[in-house]
Amino acid sequence: MPKDRFEVARIASPEEVAACLTALSAGLTKGDVRLESGGQTRRLVPAADLKIELRIKDRSDRGKIEIEIAWKQRSTSKSGELRVGPAHG
């Protein structure tokens, strides 16, 4: 499947950033995240197990918080299923 990128960067107030993070949180909780900007729309359906990474840079003249949330889509096929039981004999 080809990579599908969606990027947005802009200057916003703390209240606007908080509102964006709150909406993202609500979408993650529901398992359905929708992003819209500049005529582009993306819908994400995150897996049940998410990986979160936080990176923080704090300098005297600027600060930065990077948040990365990732997941792997689970296959609907059961071919990789593992069963363990007692040996027969």
PyMOL Python script that loads the backbone (N, CA, C, O; Angstrom):
from pymol import cmd

cmd.read_pdbstr("""\
ATOM      1  N   MET A   1       0.854  -1.169   0.000  1.00  0.00           N
ATOM      2  CA  MET A   1       0.000   0.000   0.000  1.00  0.00           C
ATOM      3  C   MET A   1       0.903   1.236   0.000  1.00  0.00           C
ATOM      4  O   MET A   1       1.853   1.299   0.781  1.00  0.00           O
ATOM      5  N   PRO A   2       0.627   2.210  -0.852  1.00  0.00           N
ATOM      6  CA  PRO A   2       1.469   3.415  -0.879  1.00  0.00           C
ATOM      7  C   PRO A   2       1.287   4.254   0.376  1.00  0.00           C
ATOM      8  O   PRO A   2       0.232   4.242   1.011  1.00  0.00           O
ATOM      9  N   LYS A   3       2.333   4.972   0.712  1.00  0.00           N
ATOM     10  CA  LYS A   3       2.257   5.857   1.876  1.00  0.00           C
ATOM     11  C   LYS A   3       1.370   7.040   1.543  1.00  0.00           C
ATOM     12  O   LYS A   3       1.427   7.583   0.440  1.00  0.00           O
ATOM     13  N   ASP A   4       0.564   7.430   2.486  1.00  0.00           N
ATOM     14  CA  ASP A   4      -0.356   8.543   2.303  1.00  0.00           C
ATOM     15  C   ASP A   4      -0.016   9.585   3.354  1.00  0.00           C
ATOM     16  O   ASP A   4      -0.229   9.353   4.544  1.00  0.00           O
ATOM     17  N   ARG A   5       0.507  10.725   2.937  1.00  0.00           N
ATOM     18  CA  ARG A   5       0.940  11.760   3.884  1.00  0.00           C
ATOM     19  C   ARG A   5      -0.111  12.852   4.013  1.00  0.00           C
ATOM     20  O   ARG A   5      -0.824  13.183   3.066  1.00  0.00           O
ATOM     21  N   PHE A   6      -0.175  13.390   5.210  1.00  0.00           N
ATOM     22  CA  PHE A   6      -1.074  14.490   5.520  1.00  0.00           C
ATOM     23  C   PHE A   6      -0.332  15.329   6.542  1.00  0.00           C
ATOM     24  O   PHE A   6      -0.115  14.886   7.670  1.00  0.00           O
ATOM     25  N   GLU A   7       0.055  16.522   6.164  1.00  0.00           N
ATOM     26  CA  GLU A   7       0.823  17.374   7.058  1.00  0.00           C
ATOM     27  C   GLU A   7       0.204  18.760   7.129  1.00  0.00           C
ATOM     28  O   GLU A   7      -0.229  19.321   6.123  1.00  0.00           O
ATOM     29  N   VAL A   8       0.172  19.296   8.341  1.00  0.00           N
ATOM     30  CA  VAL A   8      -0.332  20.645   8.566  1.00  0.00           C
ATOM     31  C   VAL A   8       0.582  21.317   9.580  1.00  0.00           C
ATOM     32  O   VAL A   8       0.927  20.722  10.601  1.00  0.00           O
ATOM     33  N   ALA A   9       0.972  22.543   9.303  1.00  0.00           N
ATOM     34  CA  ALA A   9       1.765  23.322  10.263  1.00  0.00           C
ATOM     35  C   ALA A   9       1.243  24.750  10.233  1.00  0.00           C
ATOM     36  O   ALA A   9       1.046  25.328   9.164  1.00  0.00           O
ATOM     37  N   ARG A  10       1.021  25.311  11.416  1.00  0.00           N
ATOM     38  CA  ARG A  10       0.582  26.699  11.487  1.00  0.00           C
ATOM     39  C   ARG A  10       0.823  27.231  12.891  1.00  0.00           C
ATOM     40  O   ARG A  10       1.056  26.463  13.825  1.00  0.00           O
ATOM     41  N   ILE A  11       0.768  28.517  13.028  1.00  0.00           N
ATOM     42  CA  ILE A  11       0.893  29.172  14.326  1.00  0.00           C
ATOM     43  C   ILE A  11      -0.498  29.208  14.953  1.00  0.00           C
ATOM     44  O   ILE A  11      -1.468  29.591  14.299  1.00  0.00           O
ATOM     45  N   ALA A  12      -0.594  28.808  16.222  1.00  0.00           N
ATOM     46  CA  ALA A  12      -1.885  28.768  16.903  1.00  0.00           C
ATOM     47  C   ALA A  12      -1.700  29.161  18.358  1.00  0.00           C
ATOM     48  O   ALA A  12      -0.593  29.111  18.894  1.00  0.00           O
ATOM     49  N   SER A  13      -2.792  29.551  18.984  1.00  0.00           N
ATOM     50  CA  SER A  13      -2.772  29.900  20.404  1.00  0.00           C
ATOM     51  C   SER A  13      -2.731  28.618  21.233  1.00  0.00           C
ATOM     52  O   SER A  13      -3.058  27.544  20.727  1.00  0.00           O
ATOM     53  N   PRO A  14      -2.334  28.720  22.500  1.00  0.00           N
ATOM     54  CA  PRO A  14      -2.378  27.543  23.369  1.00  0.00           C
ATOM     55  C   PRO A  14      -3.776  26.910  23.438  1.00  0.00           C
ATOM     56  O   PRO A  14      -3.903  25.688  23.506  1.00  0.00           O
ATOM     57  N   GLU A  15      -4.811  27.739  23.420  1.00  0.00           N
ATOM     58  CA  GLU A  15      -6.181  27.219  23.466  1.00  0.00           C
ATOM     59  C   GLU A  15      -6.515  26.425  22.198  1.00  0.00           C
ATOM     60  O   GLU A  15      -7.165  25.382  22.274  1.00  0.00           O
ATOM     61  N   GLU A  16      -6.076  26.913  21.042  1.00  0.00           N
ATOM     62  CA  GLU A  16      -6.331  26.198  19.785  1.00  0.00           C
ATOM     63  C   GLU A  16      -5.583  24.869  19.744  1.00  0.00           C
ATOM     64  O   GLU A  16      -6.129  23.867  19.281  1.00  0.00           O
ATOM     65  N   VAL A  17      -4.349  24.851  20.221  1.00  0.00           N
ATOM     66  CA  VAL A  17      -3.569  23.609  20.256  1.00  0.00           C
ATOM     67  C   VAL A  17      -4.226  22.623  21.217  1.00  0.00           C
ATOM     68  O   VAL A  17      -4.344  21.439  20.903  1.00  0.00           O
ATOM     69  N   ALA A  18      -4.652  23.100  22.381  1.00  0.00           N
ATOM     70  CA  ALA A  18      -5.323  22.234  23.352  1.00  0.00           C
ATOM     71  C   ALA A  18      -6.612  21.650  22.765  1.00  0.00           C
ATOM     72  O   ALA A  18      -6.911  20.476  22.979  1.00  0.00           O
ATOM     73  N   ALA A  19      -7.371  22.457  22.032  1.00  0.00           N
ATOM     74  CA  ALA A  19      -8.604  21.976  21.406  1.00  0.00           C
ATOM     75  C   ALA A  19      -8.307  20.887  20.371  1.00  0.00           C
ATOM     76  O   ALA A  19      -9.040  19.905  20.263  1.00  0.00           O
ATOM     77  N   CYS A  20      -7.238  21.071  19.625  1.00  0.00           N
ATOM     78  CA  CYS A  20      -6.830  20.076  18.628  1.00  0.00           C
ATOM     79  C   CYS A  20      -6.449  18.765  19.313  1.00  0.00           C
ATOM     80  O   CYS A  20      -6.852  17.690  18.869  1.00  0.00           O
ATOM     81  N   LEU A  21      -5.670  18.855  20.398  1.00  0.00           N
ATOM     82  CA  LEU A  21      -5.267  17.659  21.135  1.00  0.00           C
ATOM     83  C   LEU A  21      -6.461  16.979  21.801  1.00  0.00           C
ATOM     84  O   LEU A  21      -6.511  15.751  21.876  1.00  0.00           O
ATOM     85  N   THR A  22      -7.415  17.762  22.282  1.00  0.00           N
ATOM     86  CA  THR A  22      -8.623  17.207  22.890  1.00  0.00           C
ATOM     87  C   THR A  22      -9.447  16.447  21.850  1.00  0.00           C
ATOM     88  O   THR A  22      -9.951  15.358  22.128  1.00  0.00           O
ATOM     89  N   ALA A  23      -9.584  17.021  20.654  1.00  0.00           N
ATOM     90  CA  ALA A  23     -10.323  16.359  19.574  1.00  0.00           C
ATOM     91  C   ALA A  23      -9.606  15.076  19.145  1.00  0.00           C
ATOM     92  O   ALA A  23     -10.252  14.063  18.881  1.00  0.00           O
ATOM     93  N   LEU A  24      -8.287  15.119  19.077  1.00  0.00           N
ATOM     94  CA  LEU A  24      -7.505  13.933  18.732  1.00  0.00           C
ATOM     95  C   LEU A  24      -7.702  12.856  19.794  1.00  0.00           C
ATOM     96  O   LEU A  24      -7.879  11.683  19.467  1.00  0.00           O
ATOM     97  N   SER A  25      -7.673  13.250  21.051  1.00  0.00           N
ATOM     98  CA  SER A  25      -7.889  12.319  22.158  1.00  0.00           C
ATOM     99  C   SER A  25      -9.269  11.655  22.072  1.00  0.00           C
ATOM    100  O   SER A  25      -9.395  10.445  22.261  1.00  0.00           O
ATOM    101  N   ALA A  26     -10.278  12.442  21.792  1.00  0.00           N
ATOM    102  CA  ALA A  26     -11.643  11.908  21.671  1.00  0.00           C
ATOM    103  C   ALA A  26     -11.724  10.909  20.516  1.00  0.00           C
ATOM    104  O   ALA A  26     -12.351   9.858  20.649  1.00  0.00           O
ATOM    105  N   GLY A  27     -11.094  11.233  19.387  1.00  0.00           N
ATOM    106  CA  GLY A  27     -11.090  10.318  18.243  1.00  0.00           C
ATOM    107  C   GLY A  27     -10.374   9.015  18.556  1.00  0.00           C
ATOM    108  O   GLY A  27     -10.843   7.941  18.179  1.00  0.00           O
ATOM    109  N   LEU A  28      -9.226   9.104  19.252  1.00  0.00           N
ATOM    110  CA  LEU A  28      -8.499   7.893  19.625  1.00  0.00           C
ATOM    111  C   LEU A  28      -9.331   7.033  20.566  1.00  0.00           C
ATOM    112  O   LEU A  28      -9.338   5.807  20.448  1.00  0.00           O
ATOM    113  N   THR A  29     -10.027   7.667  21.491  1.00  0.00           N
ATOM    114  CA  THR A  29     -10.870   6.933  22.434  1.00  0.00           C
ATOM    115  C   THR A  29     -11.974   6.181  21.700  1.00  0.00           C
ATOM    116  O   THR A  29     -12.302   5.050  22.058  1.00  0.00           O
ATOM    117  N   LYS A  30     -12.551   6.811  20.668  1.00  0.00           N
ATOM    118  CA  LYS A  30     -13.619   6.182  19.881  1.00  0.00           C
ATOM    119  C   LYS A  30     -13.081   5.201  18.846  1.00  0.00           C
ATOM    120  O   LYS A  30     -13.832   4.379  18.322  1.00  0.00           O
ATOM    121  N   GLY A  31     -11.768   5.282  18.544  1.00  0.00           N
ATOM    122  CA  GLY A  31     -11.186   4.411  17.522  1.00  0.00           C
ATOM    123  C   GLY A  31     -11.434   4.909  16.116  1.00  0.00           C
ATOM    124  O   GLY A  31     -11.375   4.131  15.163  1.00  0.00           O
ATOM    125  N   ASP A  32     -11.711   6.196  15.971  1.00  0.00           N
ATOM    126  CA  ASP A  32     -12.002   6.785  14.658  1.00  0.00           C
ATOM    127  C   ASP A  32     -11.513   8.236  14.664  1.00  0.00           C
ATOM    128  O   ASP A  32     -12.130   9.096  15.293  1.00  0.00           O
ATOM    129  N   VAL A  33     -10.420   8.505  13.973  1.00  0.00           N
ATOM    130  CA  VAL A  33      -9.833   9.844  13.942  1.00  0.00           C
ATOM    131  C   VAL A  33     -10.021  10.421  12.544  1.00  0.00           C
ATOM    132  O   VAL A  33      -9.660   9.787  11.552  1.00  0.00           O
ATOM    133  N   ARG A  34     -10.584  11.622  12.468  1.00  0.00           N
ATOM    134  CA  ARG A  34     -10.788  12.297  11.183  1.00  0.00           C
ATOM    135  C   ARG A  34      -9.992  13.596  11.179  1.00  0.00           C
ATOM    136  O   ARG A  34     -10.056  14.383  12.124  1.00  0.00           O
ATOM    137  N   LEU A  35      -9.241  13.806  10.102  1.00  0.00           N
ATOM    138  CA  LEU A  35      -8.436  15.011   9.937  1.00  0.00           C
ATOM    139  C   LEU A  35      -8.855  15.706   8.658  1.00  0.00           C
ATOM    140  O   LEU A  35      -9.017  15.062   7.621  1.00  0.00           O
ATOM    141  N   GLU A  36      -9.031  17.021   8.727  1.00  0.00           N
ATOM    142  CA  GLU A  36      -9.406  17.809   7.546  1.00  0.00           C
ATOM    143  C   GLU A  36      -8.589  19.081   7.510  1.00  0.00           C
ATOM    144  O   GLU A  36      -8.442  19.759   8.527  1.00  0.00           O
ATOM    145  N   SER A  37      -8.051  19.414   6.329  1.00  0.00           N
ATOM    146  CA  SER A  37      -7.327  20.669   6.141  1.00  0.00           C
ATOM    147  C   SER A  37      -7.099  20.905   4.657  1.00  0.00           C
ATOM    148  O   SER A  37      -6.696  20.003   3.923  1.00  0.00           O
ATOM    149  N   GLY A  38      -7.363  22.123   4.232  1.00  0.00           N
ATOM    150  CA  GLY A  38      -7.084  22.503   2.850  1.00  0.00           C
ATOM    151  C   GLY A  38      -7.696  21.600   1.805  1.00  0.00           C
ATOM    152  O   GLY A  38      -7.063  21.318   0.788  1.00  0.00           O
ATOM    153  N   GLY A  39      -8.905  21.142   2.032  1.00  0.00           N
ATOM    154  CA  GLY A  39      -9.564  20.277   1.061  1.00  0.00           C
ATOM    155  C   GLY A  39      -9.154  18.809   1.170  1.00  0.00           C
ATOM    156  O   GLY A  39      -9.689  17.967   0.449  1.00  0.00           O
ATOM    157  N   GLN A  40      -8.226  18.498   2.049  1.00  0.00           N
ATOM    158  CA  GLN A  40      -7.820  17.111   2.256  1.00  0.00           C
ATOM    159  C   GLN A  40      -8.548  16.551   3.478  1.00  0.00           C
ATOM    160  O   GLN A  40      -8.722  17.246   4.479  1.00  0.00           O
ATOM    161  N   THR A  41      -8.961  15.319   3.387  1.00  0.00           N
ATOM    162  CA  THR A  41      -9.603  14.641   4.508  1.00  0.00           C
ATOM    163  C   THR A  41      -8.978  13.266   4.663  1.00  0.00           C
ATOM    164  O   THR A  41      -8.774  12.554   3.680  1.00  0.00           O
ATOM    165  N   ARG A  42      -8.675  12.897   5.898  1.00  0.00           N
ATOM    166  CA  ARG A  42      -8.150  11.574   6.191  1.00  0.00           C
ATOM    167  C   ARG A  42      -8.941  10.987   7.348  1.00  0.00           C
ATOM    168  O   ARG A  42      -9.317  11.693   8.284  1.00  0.00           O
ATOM    169  N   ARG A  43      -9.184   9.700   7.270  1.00  0.00           N
ATOM    170  CA  ARG A  43      -9.840   8.966   8.359  1.00  0.00           C
ATOM    171  C   ARG A  43      -8.902   7.850   8.776  1.00  0.00           C
ATOM    172  O   ARG A  43      -8.450   7.059   7.948  1.00  0.00           O
ATOM    173  N   LEU A  44      -8.615   7.794  10.061  1.00  0.00           N
ATOM    174  CA  LEU A  44      -7.744   6.763  10.606  1.00  0.00           C
ATOM    175  C   LEU A  44      -8.531   5.915  11.593  1.00  0.00           C
ATOM    176  O   LEU A  44      -9.331   6.433  12.371  1.00  0.00           O
ATOM    177  N   VAL A  45      -8.299   4.627  11.555  1.00  0.00           N
ATOM    178  CA  VAL A  45      -8.916   3.704  12.497  1.00  0.00           C
ATOM    179  C   VAL A  45      -7.765   2.992  13.207  1.00  0.00           C
ATOM    180  O   VAL A  45      -7.299   1.944  12.760  1.00  0.00           O
ATOM    181  N   PRO A  46      -7.314   3.574  14.317  1.00  0.00           N
ATOM    182  CA  PRO A  46      -6.165   2.994  15.022  1.00  0.00           C
ATOM    183  C   PRO A  46      -6.472   1.618  15.609  1.00  0.00           C
ATOM    184  O   PRO A  46      -7.608   1.316  15.973  1.00  0.00           O
ATOM    185  N   ALA A  47      -5.433   0.799  15.689  1.00  0.00           N
ATOM    186  CA  ALA A  47      -5.550  -0.515  16.315  1.00  0.00           C
ATOM    187  C   ALA A  47      -5.752  -0.343  17.816  1.00  0.00           C
ATOM    188  O   ALA A  47      -5.628   0.763  18.343  1.00  0.00           O
ATOM    189  N   ALA A  48      -6.058  -1.427  18.492  1.00  0.00           N
ATOM    190  CA  ALA A  48      -6.300  -1.366  19.935  1.00  0.00           C
ATOM    191  C   ALA A  48      -5.033  -1.067  20.722  1.00  0.00           C
ATOM    192  O   ALA A  48      -5.093  -0.438  21.779  1.00  0.00           O
ATOM    193  N   ASP A  49      -3.887  -1.511  20.216  1.00  0.00           N
ATOM    194  CA  ASP A  49      -2.614  -1.280  20.898  1.00  0.00           C
ATOM    195  C   ASP A  49      -1.850  -0.186  20.178  1.00  0.00           C
ATOM    196  O   ASP A  49      -1.474  -0.336  19.015  1.00  0.00           O
ATOM    197  N   LEU A  50      -1.624   0.915  20.878  1.00  0.00           N
ATOM    198  CA  LEU A  50      -0.925   2.062  20.298  1.00  0.00           C
ATOM    199  C   LEU A  50       0.449   2.203  20.941  1.00  0.00           C
ATOM    200  O   LEU A  50       0.661   1.826  22.094  1.00  0.00           O
ATOM    201  N   LYS A  51       1.362   2.750  20.173  1.00  0.00           N
ATOM    202  CA  LYS A  51       2.685   3.095  20.696  1.00  0.00           C
ATOM    203  C   LYS A  51       2.755   4.616  20.719  1.00  0.00           C
ATOM    204  O   LYS A  51       2.437   5.270  19.726  1.00  0.00           O
ATOM    205  N   ILE A  52       3.169   5.178  21.848  1.00  0.00           N
ATOM    206  CA  ILE A  52       3.298   6.625  21.941  1.00  0.00           C
ATOM    207  C   ILE A  52       4.740   6.964  22.304  1.00  0.00           C
ATOM    208  O   ILE A  52       5.338   6.347  23.186  1.00  0.00           O
ATOM    209  N   GLU A  53       5.284   7.957  21.604  1.00  0.00           N
ATOM    210  CA  GLU A  53       6.618   8.463  21.894  1.00  0.00           C
ATOM    211  C   GLU A  53       6.522   9.967  22.127  1.00  0.00           C
ATOM    212  O   GLU A  53       5.884  10.685  21.357  1.00  0.00           O
ATOM    213  N   LEU A  54       7.151  10.427  23.176  1.00  0.00           N
ATOM    214  CA  LEU A  54       7.210  11.854  23.478  1.00  0.00           C
ATOM    215  C   LEU A  54       8.671  12.278  23.451  1.00  0.00           C
ATOM    216  O   LEU A  54       9.527  11.635  24.059  1.00  0.00           O
ATOM    217  N   ARG A  55       8.945  13.360  22.745  1.00  0.00           N
ATOM    218  CA  ARG A  55      10.287  13.945  22.717  1.00  0.00           C
ATOM    219  C   ARG A  55      10.154  15.406  23.107  1.00  0.00           C
ATOM    220  O   ARG A  55       9.342  16.145  22.548  1.00  0.00           O
ATOM    221  N   ILE A  56      10.955  15.805  24.064  1.00  0.00           N
ATOM    222  CA  ILE A  56      10.878  17.172  24.560  1.00  0.00           C
ATOM    223  C   ILE A  56      12.246  17.817  24.464  1.00  0.00           C
ATOM    224  O   ILE A  56      13.253  17.237  24.869  1.00  0.00           O
ATOM    225  N   LYS A  57      12.268  19.031  23.919  1.00  0.00           N
ATOM    226  CA  LYS A  57      13.479  19.844  23.894  1.00  0.00           C
ATOM    227  C   LYS A  57      13.151  21.150  24.594  1.00  0.00           C
ATOM    228  O   LYS A  57      12.202  21.842  24.223  1.00  0.00           O
ATOM    229  N   ASP A  58      13.930  21.483  25.596  1.00  0.00           N
ATOM    230  CA  ASP A  58      13.685  22.705  26.362  1.00  0.00           C
ATOM    231  C   ASP A  58      14.979  23.506  26.424  1.00  0.00           C
ATOM    232  O   ASP A  58      15.931  23.125  27.106  1.00  0.00           O
ATOM    233  N   ARG A  59      14.996  24.608  25.707  1.00  0.00           N
ATOM    234  CA  ARG A  59      16.159  25.495  25.700  1.00  0.00           C
ATOM    235  C   ARG A  59      15.736  26.835  26.268  1.00  0.00           C
ATOM    236  O   ARG A  59      14.547  27.099  26.443  1.00  0.00           O
ATOM    237  N   SER A  60      16.701  27.668  26.550  1.00  0.00           N
ATOM    238  CA  SER A  60      16.365  28.975  27.128  1.00  0.00           C
ATOM    239  C   SER A  60      15.590  29.855  26.147  1.00  0.00           C
ATOM    240  O   SER A  60      14.808  30.705  26.571  1.00  0.00           O
ATOM    241  N   ASP A  61      15.798  29.662  24.827  1.00  0.00           N
ATOM    242  CA  ASP A  61      15.145  30.534  23.850  1.00  0.00           C
ATOM    243  C   ASP A  61      13.963  29.876  23.118  1.00  0.00           C
ATOM    244  O   ASP A  61      13.240  30.559  22.393  1.00  0.00           O
ATOM    245  N   ARG A  62      13.757  28.563  23.297  1.00  0.00           N
ATOM    246  CA  ARG A  62      12.624  27.897  22.648  1.00  0.00           C
ATOM    247  C   ARG A  62      12.405  26.509  23.233  1.00  0.00           C
ATOM    248  O   ARG A  62      13.304  25.919  23.834  1.00  0.00           O
ATOM    249  N   GLY A  63      11.210  26.010  23.048  1.00  0.00           N
ATOM    250  CA  GLY A  63      10.877  24.676  23.514  1.00  0.00           C
ATOM    251  C   GLY A  63      10.150  23.910  22.426  1.00  0.00           C
ATOM    252  O   GLY A  63       9.634  24.503  21.478  1.00  0.00           O
ATOM    253  N   LYS A  64      10.109  22.595  22.563  1.00  0.00           N
ATOM    254  CA  LYS A  64       9.464  21.778  21.539  1.00  0.00           C
ATOM    255  C   LYS A  64       8.983  20.479  22.179  1.00  0.00           C
ATOM    256  O   LYS A  64       9.709  19.844  22.944  1.00  0.00           O
ATOM    257  N   ILE A  65       7.757  20.095  21.859  1.00  0.00           N
ATOM    258  CA  ILE A  65       7.211  18.799  22.263  1.00  0.00           C
ATOM    259  C   ILE A  65       6.793  18.080  20.984  1.00  0.00           C
ATOM    260  O   ILE A  65       5.986  18.598  20.212  1.00  0.00           O
ATOM    261  N   GLU A  66       7.332  16.911  20.768  1.00  0.00           N
ATOM    262  CA  GLU A  66       6.941  16.081  19.628  1.00  0.00           C
ATOM    263  C   GLU A  66       6.192  14.872  20.168  1.00  0.00           C
ATOM    264  O   GLU A  66       6.658  14.205  21.092  1.00  0.00           O
ATOM    265  N   ILE A  67       5.044  14.596  19.595  1.00  0.00           N
ATOM    266  CA  ILE A  67       4.234  13.447  19.992  1.00  0.00           C
ATOM    267  C   ILE A  67       4.059  12.570  18.761  1.00  0.00           C
ATOM    268  O   ILE A  67       3.602  13.030  17.715  1.00  0.00           O
ATOM    269  N   GLU A  68       4.426  11.305  18.898  1.00  0.00           N
ATOM    270  CA  GLU A  68       4.217  10.354  17.804  1.00  0.00           C
ATOM    271  C   GLU A  68       3.360   9.219  18.325  1.00  0.00           C
ATOM    272  O   GLU A  68       3.671   8.619  19.354  1.00  0.00           O
ATOM    273  N   ILE A  69       2.282   8.925  17.618  1.00  0.00           N
ATOM    274  CA  ILE A  69       1.390   7.828  17.965  1.00  0.00           C
ATOM    275  C   ILE A  69       1.379   6.887  16.774  1.00  0.00           C
ATOM    276  O   ILE A  69       1.089   7.302  15.653  1.00  0.00           O
ATOM    277  N   ALA A  70       1.693   5.621  17.013  1.00  0.00           N
ATOM    278  CA  ALA A  70       1.801   4.660  15.914  1.00  0.00           C
ATOM    279  C   ALA A  70       1.091   3.364  16.269  1.00  0.00           C
ATOM    280  O   ALA A  70       0.875   3.057  17.441  1.00  0.00           O
ATOM    281  N   TRP A  71       0.731   2.606  15.233  1.00  0.00           N
ATOM    282  CA  TRP A  71       0.112   1.304  15.423  1.00  0.00           C
ATOM    283  C   TRP A  71       0.298   0.495  14.161  1.00  0.00           C
ATOM    284  O   TRP A  71       0.598   1.032  13.094  1.00  0.00           O
ATOM    285  N   LYS A  72       0.117  -0.799  14.301  1.00  0.00           N
ATOM    286  CA  LYS A  72       0.126  -1.706  13.151  1.00  0.00           C
ATOM    287  C   LYS A  72      -1.281  -2.250  12.989  1.00  0.00           C
ATOM    288  O   LYS A  72      -1.931  -2.652  13.955  1.00  0.00           O
ATOM    289  N   GLN A  73      -1.733  -2.251  11.749  1.00  0.00           N
ATOM    290  CA  GLN A  73      -3.046  -2.818  11.484  1.00  0.00           C
ATOM    291  C   GLN A  73      -2.950  -4.327  11.614  1.00  0.00           C
ATOM    292  O   GLN A  73      -2.028  -4.951  11.089  1.00  0.00           O
ATOM    293  N   ARG A  74      -3.888  -4.890  12.302  1.00  0.00           N
ATOM    294  CA  ARG A  74      -3.890  -6.341  12.490  1.00  0.00           C
ATOM    295  C   ARG A  74      -4.534  -7.015  11.297  1.00  0.00           C
ATOM    296  O   ARG A  74      -5.531  -6.538  10.754  1.00  0.00           O
ATOM    297  N   SER A  75      -3.955  -8.122  10.903  1.00  0.00           N
ATOM    298  CA  SER A  75      -4.494  -8.903   9.800  1.00  0.00           C
ATOM    299  C   SER A  75      -5.784  -9.579  10.248  1.00  0.00           C
ATOM    300  O   SER A  75      -5.896 -10.040  11.384  1.00  0.00           O
ATOM    301  N   THR A  76      -6.749  -9.631   9.346  1.00  0.00           N
ATOM    302  CA  THR A  76      -7.998 -10.316   9.667  1.00  0.00           C
ATOM    303  C   THR A  76      -7.864 -11.810   9.418  1.00  0.00           C
ATOM    304  O   THR A  76      -8.741 -12.579   9.812  1.00  0.00           O
ATOM    305  N   SER A  77      -6.776 -12.238   8.768  1.00  0.00           N
ATOM    306  CA  SER A  77      -6.546 -13.649   8.500  1.00  0.00           C
ATOM    307  C   SER A  77      -6.061 -14.334   9.777  1.00  0.00           C
ATOM    308  O   SER A  77      -5.337 -13.729  10.568  1.00  0.00           O
ATOM    309  N   LYS A  78      -6.450 -15.574   9.978  1.00  0.00           N
ATOM    310  CA  LYS A  78      -6.038 -16.321  11.159  1.00  0.00           C
ATOM    311  C   LYS A  78      -4.886 -17.264  10.847  1.00  0.00           C
ATOM    312  O   LYS A  78      -4.600 -18.156  11.646  1.00  0.00           O
ATOM    313  N   SER A  79      -4.222 -17.098   9.722  1.00  0.00           N
ATOM    314  CA  SER A  79      -3.152 -18.013   9.337  1.00  0.00           C
ATOM    315  C   SER A  79      -1.963 -17.950  10.284  1.00  0.00           C
ATOM    316  O   SER A  79      -1.204 -18.916  10.365  1.00  0.00           O
ATOM    317  N   GLY A  80      -1.775 -16.852  11.001  1.00  0.00           N
ATOM    318  CA  GLY A  80      -0.662 -16.732  11.917  1.00  0.00           C
ATOM    319  C   GLY A  80      -1.030 -17.103  13.348  1.00  0.00           C
ATOM    320  O   GLY A  80      -0.248 -16.863  14.269  1.00  0.00           O
ATOM    321  N   GLU A  81      -2.211 -17.684  13.547  1.00  0.00           N
ATOM    322  CA  GLU A  81      -2.681 -18.017  14.888  1.00  0.00           C
ATOM    323  C   GLU A  81      -1.852 -19.158  15.468  1.00  0.00           C
ATOM    324  O   GLU A  81      -1.504 -20.102  14.759  1.00  0.00           O
ATOM    325  N   LEU A  82      -1.540 -19.070  16.747  1.00  0.00           N
ATOM    326  CA  LEU A  82      -0.744 -20.080  17.439  1.00  0.00           C
ATOM    327  C   LEU A  82      -1.610 -20.752  18.485  1.00  0.00           C
ATOM    328  O   LEU A  82      -2.292 -20.083  19.262  1.00  0.00           O
ATOM    329  N   ARG A  83      -1.583 -22.061  18.503  1.00  0.00           N
ATOM    330  CA  ARG A  83      -2.292 -22.832  19.530  1.00  0.00           C
ATOM    331  C   ARG A  83      -1.268 -23.714  20.242  1.00  0.00           C
ATOM    332  O   ARG A  83      -0.424 -24.345  19.605  1.00  0.00           O
ATOM    333  N   VAL A  84      -1.355 -23.747  21.554  1.00  0.00           N
ATOM    334  CA  VAL A  84      -0.455 -24.555  22.366  1.00  0.00           C
ATOM    335  C   VAL A  84      -1.287 -25.445  23.262  1.00  0.00           C
ATOM    336  O   VAL A  84      -2.250 -24.994  23.884  1.00  0.00           O
ATOM    337  N   GLY A  85      -0.918 -26.697  23.325  1.00  0.00           N
ATOM    338  CA  GLY A  85      -1.651 -27.644  24.170  1.00  0.00           C
ATOM    339  C   GLY A  85      -0.748 -28.783  24.593  1.00  0.00           C
ATOM    340  O   GLY A  85       0.428 -28.814  24.228  1.00  0.00           O
ATOM    341  N   PRO A  86      -1.280 -29.710  25.350  1.00  0.00           N
ATOM    342  CA  PRO A  86      -0.469 -30.844  25.811  1.00  0.00           C
ATOM    343  C   PRO A  86      -0.109 -31.775  24.664  1.00  0.00           C
ATOM    344  O   PRO A  86      -0.854 -31.902  23.692  1.00  0.00           O
ATOM    345  N   ALA A  87       1.054 -32.431  24.789  1.00  0.00           N
ATOM    346  CA  ALA A  87       1.490 -33.392  23.780  1.00  0.00           C
ATOM    347  C   ALA A  87       0.672 -34.656  23.910  1.00  0.00           C
ATOM    348  O   ALA A  87       0.318 -35.069  25.015  1.00  0.00           O
ATOM    349  N   HIS A  88       0.372 -35.273  22.773  1.00  0.00           N
ATOM    350  CA  HIS A  88      -0.404 -36.531  22.770  1.00  0.00           C
ATOM    351  C   HIS A  88       0.580 -37.695  22.805  1.00  0.00           C
ATOM    352  O   HIS A  88       1.615 -37.653  22.140  1.00  0.00           O
ATOM    353  N   GLY A  89       0.268 -38.710  23.560  1.00  0.00           N
ATOM    354  CA  GLY A  89       1.177 -39.857  23.509  1.00  0.00           C
ATOM    355  C   GLY A  89       1.186 -40.693  24.636  1.00  0.00           C
ATOM    356  O   GLY A  89       1.924 -41.678  24.668  1.00  0.00           O
TER     357      GLY A  89
END
""", "prot")
cmd.dss("prot")
cmd.show_as("cartoon", "prot")
cmd.util.cbc("prot")
cmd.orient("prot")
